Amino acid sequence: MALSRFVVTNTVTVAPGAATGGTYGSASTPATAWSELWGVTFQRGQAIICDSSAGSTPAQLLYQAIGAGNLRAFVDGQDTVGHAGLHN
């Protein structure tokens, strides 16, 4: 797995059920996906960590759901702005 930092270049909403990585809940009521029940909106300029390689891990599915055209590589020194110089 090659986790990397990316910056979202456009505001993107991932629809409910679009990215289905991992499971949560109890054994009797399993549920899959971090966006299974509600959509997730990523704001322009937001820094995220995901995996650009092909596959089915949560980090890879997140990259696929947002789309390569809506992401760019994180540039240290340029994108480390904010309250404490840290990314979200």
Secondary structure as the mmCIF struct_conf table of DSSP 4:
data_model
#
loop_
_struct_conf.conf_type_id
_struct_conf.id
_struct_conf.beg_label_comp_id
_struct_conf.beg_label_asym_id
_struct_conf.beg_label_seq_id
_struct_conf.end_label_comp_id
_struct_conf.end_label_asym_id
_struct_conf.end_label_seq_id
STRN STRN1 LEU A 3 VAL A 8
BEND BEND1 THR A 9 ASN A 10
STRN STRN2 VAL A 12 VAL A 14
HELX_LH_PP_P HELX_LH_PP_P1 ALA A 15 ALA A 15
TURN_TY1_P TURN_TY1_P1 PRO A 16 GLY A 17
BEND BEND2 ALA A 18 ALA A 18
BEND BEND3 GLY A 22 GLY A 22
STRN STRN3 THR A 23 GLY A 25
BEND BEND4 ALA A 27 THR A 29
STRN STRN4 PRO A 30 THR A 32
TURN_TY1_P TURN_TY1_P2 TRP A 34 SER A 35
BEND BEND5 GLU A 36 TRP A 38
STRN STRN5 VAL A 40 PHE A 42
TURN_TY1_P TURN_TY1_P3 ARG A 44 GLY A 45
STRN STRN6 ALA A 47 ASP A 51
BEND BEND6 SER A 53 THR A 57
HELX_RH_AL_P HELX_RH_AL_P1 PRO A 58 ILE A 66
HELX_RH_3T_P HELX_RH_3T_P1 ALA A 68 ASN A 70
STRN STRN7 LEU A 71 ALA A 73
TURN_TY1_P TURN_TY1_P4 ASP A 76 GLN A 78
BEND BEND7 ASP A 79 ASP A 79
BEND BEND8 GLY A 82 GLY A 85
#
